[in-house]
């Protein structure tokens, strides 16, 4: 019996290794998985089917199929936005590649507000929910069943009872602690509720990868919020005994809201096998008082190319003066690492702001494997200590700012569904500069001597953790 079990395990390991060979996205990740599946299939096979599969044929079919009605009409839906960028934005050719990468047009005529930390963010979002007249689209990776989560729930149920169409999409792994009563209250009030799973088939229900890490709120098609904040007391700064979070969100008014609305509709369509429906249809805001050029960038494992990684690489190569990055998890792929080094060697002011303390020990260890090489090329590394840095923002030169849900790690680049806002505007970039300067003032500079002085055991652990970067 034991011999048969061993034989079956190795056969499954070889079959899984073949699957990796045909679908792996990076050589390092492919080699790591194949080696583990062949040598220790008893452990690696279940891990692979929980963590390792890279392709989502169902989402690819739904998103790129000719019969997908949302994308068929996308050009008409976005026609109300001015494609021409405002005068104070960067040269349009800098964005032509990004437009082709995303498949959406860069549009002007928007108003953008940078929201820093939980109190300001939730005040803005909750006020926007209360002011909605026609419909609300709400999509989150994490919603906690605590005071902040219940405040969101109560506002959504109140709007639904007022006759507003409310659609609530949540990730089933990120919201694993959400109670049945929480969901039941929403449904009984008339809220349309849908969970986001890794796949609709039974064999994919336990898939831990391909999480929907997006945080999107859309009100009436005219106002949207995206950024790093989930819904819970710790994110709002209300939870005692928990290190306060430093985070960034953004509010967008104008035609670019269509980008974020479209991402929500795609996600809902895939999971529900139908479009979210409402009698009045969907609104698409015309350009009004705003002047900011905005591009919404949905990215994820179903993209035909690695959208998030290529976006970052492109911006690093195009930078003329500076690139400032804030990220809680910094384990970029080899291509982005090379682009960071090249930018620094070109004389670009490259800075990476990372948390002093982390909630993921493996990623924290993996970061040390390449920080020395970055410092040697002139990249400056800052550790932020007063609070837990969870912000995902990027500042390029004097007029490009990014805020969204994307971390600089393999999970955000290849395994999660993410959403990012790119704004081309000096005032938006100036506001982000103020936030960065405040954070740099409270952070410490990491030195090469500090890294080389680490004990051998810690350096070895960092190298070992970095080998796991493709699945972290």
Long-range contacts (C-beta under 8 A, 24 or more apart in sequence): 9-41, 9-42, 9-45, 10-38, 10-41, 12-41, 12-45, 13-37, 13-38, 13-41, 13-44, 13-45, 14-38, 16-41, 16-44, 16-45, 16-48, 16-49, 16-52, 19-48, 19-53, 20-48, 20-52, 23-53, 23-54, 23-55, 24-54, 25-54, 25-306, 25-414, 26-333, 26-410, 26-414, 26-470, 28-334, 28-469, 28-470, 29-410, 29-470, 29-471, 32-467, 32-468, 32-470, 32-471, 33-470, 33-471, 49-206, 49-207, 50-206, 50-207, 50-208, 50-209, 51-208, 51-209, 51-471, 52-209, 52-471, 53-207, 53-209, 54-301, 54-414, 54-415, 55-301, 56-199, 56-210, 56-301, 56-302, 58-199, 58-200, 58-201, 58-270, 59-270, 59-300, 59-301, 59-302, 60-302, 60-304, 62-266, 62-269, 62-270, 63-266, 63-270, 63-302, 64-304, 68-269, 69-275, 70-262, 70-265, 70-266, 70-269, 70-275, 71-266, 74-104, 74-262, 77-258, 77-262, 77-282, 77-284, 78-104, 78-105, 78-107, 78-255, 78-258, 78-259, 78-284, 80-255, 80-258, 80-284, 80-285, 80-286, 80-287, 81-105, 81-107, 81-108, 81-109, 81-254, 81-255, 81-256, 81-258, 81-284, 81-286, 81-287, 82-107, 82-108, 82-109, 82-255, 82-287, 83-107, 83-108, 84-108, 85-293, 85-424, 86-291, 86-292, 86-293, 86-424, 86-425, 88-291, 88-399, 88-425, 88-426, 88-427, 89-292, 89-293, 89-399, 89-424, 89-425, 90-397, 90-399, 90-400, 90-424, 94-318, 95-293, 95-295, 95-424, 97-314, 98-295, 98-297, 98-311, 98-314, 98-422, 99-295, 101-305, 101-307, 101-310, 101-311, 101-314, 102-295, 102-296, 102-297, 102-298, 102-307, 104-259, 104-262, 104-295, 104-296, 105-295, 106-293, 106-294, 106-295, 106-422, 106-424, 107-254, 107-255, 107-256, 107-258, 107-287, 107-293, 107-294, 107-295, 108-287, 108-290, 108-291, 108-292, 108-293, 108-294, 109-254, 109-255, 109-286, 109-287, 109-288, 109-290, 109-291, 110-252, 110-253, 110-254, 110-255, 110-256, 110-257, 110-287, 110-290, 110-291, 110-292, 110-293, 110-294, 110-423, 111-252, 111-253, 111-254, 111-289, 111-290, 111-291, 111-292, 112-250, 112-251, 112-252, 112-253, 112-290, 112-292, 112-294, 112-421, 112-423, 112-425, 112-428, 113-250, 113-251, 114-248, 114-250, 114-401, 114-403, 114-428, 114-431, 114-432, 114-435, 115-225, 115-227, 115-248, 115-249, 115-250, 115-251, 116-247, 116-248, 116-435, 117-237, 117-245, 117-246, 117-247, 117-248, 118-229, 118-235, 118-236, 118-237, 118-238, 118-245, 118-247, 119-236, 119-237, 121-225, 121-227, 121-229, 121-247, 121-249, 122-148, 122-151, 122-229, 122-236, 124-225, 124-249, 124-251, 125-217, 125-225, 125-249, 126-151, 126-152, 126-155, 128-217, 128-219, 128-223, 128-225, 128-251, 129-155, 129-156, 129-159, 129-217, 129-219, 130-155, 130-159, 131-219, 132-159, 132-164, 132-219, 132-220, 133-164, 133-220, 134-164, 134-165, 134-220, 134-221, 134-278, 134-280, 134-283, 135-164, 135-165, 135-166, 135-167, 135-219, 135-220, 135-221, 135-278, 135-280, 135-282, 135-283, 136-164, 136-165, 136-166, 136-167, 136-217, 136-218, 136-219, 136-220, 137-167, 137-169, 137-216, 137-217, 137-218, 137-261, 137-264, 137-265, 137-276, 138-166, 138-167, 138-168, 138-169, 138-216, 138-217, 139-168, 139-169, 139-170, 139-196, 139-212, 139-214, 139-215, 139-216, 139-217, 139-264, 139-267, 140-169, 140-170, 140-171, 140-174, 140-175, 140-214, 140-215, 140-216, 140-230, 140-231, 141-170, 141-171, 141-174, 141-175, 141-211, 141-212, 141-213, 141-214, 141-215, 141-230, 141-405, 142-171, 142-174, 142-175, 142-230, 142-231, 142-232, 143-170, 143-174, 143-175, 143-178, 143-230, 143-231, 143-232, 144-177, 144-178, 144-230, 144-231, 144-232, 144-233, 144-234, 145-177, 145-178, 145-179, 145-182, 146-232, 146-233, 146-239, 147-233, 147-238, 148-231, 148-232, 148-233, 148-235, 148-236, 148-238, 149-178, 149-182, 149-231, 149-232, 150-182, 152-231, 153-182, 153-185, 153-186, 156-186, 156-189, 156-191, 157-185, 157-186, 157-189, 157-190, 157-191, 158-189, 160-186, 160-189, 160-190, 160-191, 161-189, 161-190, 165-192, 165-278, 165-280, 166-190, 166-191, 166-192, 167-191, 167-192, 167-194, 167-264, 167-268, 167-276, 168-192, 168-193, 168-194, 169-193, 169-194, 169-195, 169-196, 169-212, 169-264, 169-267, 169-268, 169-271, 170-194, 170-195, 170-196, 171-195, 171-196, 171-211, 171-212, 171-213, 172-196, 172-197, 173-208, 173-211, 174-211, 174-212, 174-213, 174-230, 192-276, 194-268, 194-271, 194-272, 195-271, 196-267, 196-271, 197-271, 200-271, 200-273, 209-301, 209-415, 210-300, 210-301, 210-415, 210-416, 210-417, 211-415, 211-416, 211-417, 212-267, 212-416, 212-417, 213-405, 213-412, 213-416, 213-417, 213-418, 214-263, 214-267, 214-298, 214-405, 214-417, 214-418, 214-419, 215-249, 215-405, 215-419, 216-260, 216-263, 216-264, 216-419, 218-257, 218-260, 218-261, 218-264, 220-283, 221-257, 221-258, 221-261, 221-282, 221-283, 221-284, 221-285, 222-253, 222-254, 222-257, 222-283, 222-285, 223-251, 223-252, 223-253, 223-257, 223-285, 224-251, 224-252, 224-256, 224-257, 224-260, 224-261, 225-249, 225-250, 225-251, 225-252, 226-250, 226-252, 226-260, 226-296, 226-403, 226-404, 226-405, 226-419, 226-420, 226-421, 227-392, 227-403, 227-404, 227-405, 228-390, 228-391, 228-392, 228-403, 228-404, 228-405, 229-390, 235-390, 243-357, 243-387, 243-388, 244-387, 244-388, 245-387, 245-388, 245-390, 246-384, 246-386, 246-387, 246-388, 246-389, 246-390, 246-391, 246-439, 247-390, 247-391, 248-326, 248-391, 248-392, 248-393, 248-403, 248-435, 249-403, 250-403, 250-421, 250-423, 252-294, 252-421, 253-285, 253-288, 253-290, 254-285, 254-287, 254-288, 254-290, 254-292, 254-294, 255-284, 255-285, 255-286, 255-287, 256-294, 256-295, 256-296, 256-421, 257-284, 257-285, 258-284, 258-285, 258-296, 259-294, 259-295, 259-296, 259-297, 259-298, 260-296, 260-419, 260-421, 262-296, 262-298, 263-296, 263-298, 263-419, 266-298, 267-417, 291-425, 292-423, 292-424, 292-425, 292-427, 292-428, 293-423, 293-424, 293-425, 294-421, 294-422, 294-423, 294-424, 295-421, 295-422, 296-419, 296-420, 296-421, 296-422, 297-404, 297-419, 297-420, 297-421, 297-422, 298-417, 298-418, 298-419, 299-406, 299-417, 299-418, 299-419, 299-420, 300-416, 300-417, 300-418, 301-414, 301-415, 301-416, 301-417, 302-417, 306-413, 306-414, 308-406, 308-412, 308-413, 308-414, 308-418, 308-420, 309-333, 309-335, 309-336, 309-413, 309-414, 311-420, 312-336, 312-339, 312-394, 312-408, 313-339, 315-394, 315-396, 315-400, 315-402, 316-340, 316-342, 316-343, 316-348, 316-350, 317-342, 317-343, 318-396, 319-343, 319-348, 319-396, 319-397, 320-348, 320-397, 321-348, 321-349, 321-397, 321-398, 322-348, 322-349, 322-350, 322-351, 322-395, 322-396, 322-397, 323-348, 323-349, 323-350, 323-351, 323-394, 323-395, 323-396, 324-349, 324-350, 324-351, 324-353, 324-394, 324-395, 324-433, 324-436, 325-350, 325-351, 325-352, 325-353, 325-393, 325-394, 325-395, 325-408, 326-353, 326-389, 326-391, 326-392, 326-393, 326-394, 326-436, 326-439, 327-352, 327-353, 327-354, 327-391, 327-392, 327-407, 327-408, 327-409, 328-354, 328-355, 328-358, 328-388, 328-389, 328-390, 328-391, 328-392, 328-407, 329-358, 329-360, 329-363, 329-407, 329-408, 329-409, 329-411, 329-412, 330-354, 330-363, 330-367, 330-407, 330-408, 330-409, 331-363, 331-366, 331-367, 331-408, 331-409, 331-410, 331-466, 331-469, 331-472, 332-408, 332-409, 332-413, 333-410, 333-413, 336-408, 336-413, 337-370, 337-373, 337-374, 340-374, 340-377, 340-379, 341-373, 341-374, 341-377, 341-379, 344-374, 344-377, 344-378, 344-379, 345-377, 345-378, 349-380, 350-378, 350-379, 350-380, 351-379, 351-380, 351-381, 351-382, 351-436, 351-440, 352-379, 352-380, 352-381, 352-382, 353-382, 353-384, 353-389, 353-436, 353-439, 353-440, 353-443, 354-381, 354-382, 354-383, 354-384, 354-389, 355-383, 355-384, 355-385, 355-388, 355-389, 355-390, 356-383, 356-384, 356-385, 356-443, 356-444, 357-385, 357-388, 358-388, 359-388, 360-472, 362-465, 362-468, 362-472, 363-409, 363-465, 363-472, 365-458, 365-461, 365-462, 365-464, 365-465, 365-466, 366-462, 366-465, 366-466, 366-468, 366-469, 366-472, 367-462, 368-451, 368-454, 368-458, 368-459, 368-462, 369-462, 369-463, 369-465, 369-466, 370-466, 371-446, 371-451, 372-448, 372-451, 372-452, 375-446, 375-447, 375-448, 375-451, 376-448, 380-445, 381-445, 381-446, 382-439, 382-440, 382-443, 382-444, 382-445, 382-446, 383-443, 383-444, 383-446, 384-439, 384-442, 384-443, 385-442, 385-443, 385-444, 386-442, 389-439, 392-420, 393-432, 393-435, 393-436, 395-429, 395-432, 395-433, 395-436, 396-429, 397-429, 398-426, 398-429, 398-430, 399-424, 399-425, 399-426, 399-429, 400-424, 400-429, 401-425, 401-428, 401-429, 401-431, 401-432, 403-432, 409-469, 409-472, 410-469, 410-470, 410-471, 410-472, 411-472
